[in-house]
Amino acid sequence: MANKGLQNLKQQVEGAAQEAVTVAGAAVQDAVDQATSAGQKALDQVVKTTQETMDKTTNQASETVSGFGKKLGLLK
């Protein structure tokens, strides 16, 4: 009889431990997903900012070259 009670207690403990592992695993996965999402958003922002900077620099260089051309009489 006592052996049956110990067996039930063991099963309950094992079940609780398995549930704790499952919950912890889900929490870790959520944290990884959030970090991945945040990293992707940061990377997207860096790419966007870099592209905008390159566009502005290209436009400024084009305007500068055009200005020199006009000053030298090469462009109208």
C-alpha positions in Angstrom: 0.0 0.0 0.0 2.8 2.4 1.0 4.6 1.4 -2.2 1.5 2.4 -4.3 1.5 5.8 -2.6 5.2 6.3 -3.3 4.6 5.3 -6.9 1.8 7.9 -7.2 3.9 10.6 -5.6 6.8 9.8 -7.9 4.5 10.1 -10.9 3.1 13.4 -9.7 6.7 14.7 -9.1 7.8 13.6 -12.6 4.7 15.2 -14.1 5.3 18.4 -12.4 9.0 18.4 -13.4 8.1 17.7 -17.0 5.6 20.5 -17.0 8.2 22.9 -15.5 10.6 21.9 -18.2 8.0 22.5 -20.9 7.1 25.9 -19.5 10.7 26.9 -19.1 11.4 25.8 -22.7 8.5 27.9 -24.0 9.8 30.9 -22.1 13.3 30.5 -23.5 11.8 30.1 -27.0 9.8 33.3 -26.5 12.9 35.2 -25.4 14.8 33.9 -28.4 12.0 34.9 -30.8 11.8 38.4 -29.2 15.6 38.9 -29.5 15.5 37.7 -33.1 12.7 40.1 -33.9 14.5 43.0 -32.2 17.7 42.1 -34.0 16.0 42.0 -37.4 14.3 45.4 -36.7 17.6 46.9 -35.8 19.2 45.5 -38.9 16.4 46.8 -41.1 16.8 50.2 -39.6 20.6 50.2 -40.2 20.0 49.2 -43.9 17.3 51.9 -44.3 19.5 54.6 -42.7 22.5 53.5 -44.8 20.5 53.6 -48.0 19.1 57.1 -47.2 22.7 58.3 -46.4 24.0 56.9 -49.7 21.1 58.5 -51.6 21.8 61.9 -50.0 25.5 61.7 -50.6 25.0 60.7 -54.2 22.6 63.6 -54.8 25.0 66.0 -53.1 27.9 64.7 -55.2 25.8 65.0 -58.4 24.8 68.6 -57.5 28.5 69.5 -56.8 29.7 68.0 -60.1 26.9 69.8 -61.9 27.9 73.1 -60.2 31.5 72.7 -61.3 30.4 71.9 -64.8 28.3 75.1 -64.9 31.1 77.2 -63.5 33.5 75.8 -66.1 31.0 76.4 -68.8 30.7 72.7 -69.6 27.0 72.5 -68.6 24.2 74.9 -69.1 
